[in-house]
Amino acid sequence: MNRTPPPDDVAHRDGLLMAEVTQVNTLLGRYVLRFLDADAGRAAALSTEDERALAERVAGMADGLRARADRRDQHGDPPPLMGTHLDPEP
């Protein structure tokens, strides 16, 4: 009998969140570079519409991070560190 584990909804949501964090990080880096180029007169400034769209994306990602932290607080879900510690004792 083949026993397939049930889908892990939490892991799936965490994976989607990490993908969003990665994408937003890239967009923020490009935003900073575009700002610096515009400030130096090498490029046109980003439109206010695009700037607001980026702000909405960042806010959405922040909501996702808050929701994950809340879930972890409620359920005692430790971060996936694969047996390592962020602050190992000497």
Helices and strands as residue ranges (DSSP letters): H 9-39, H 48-75
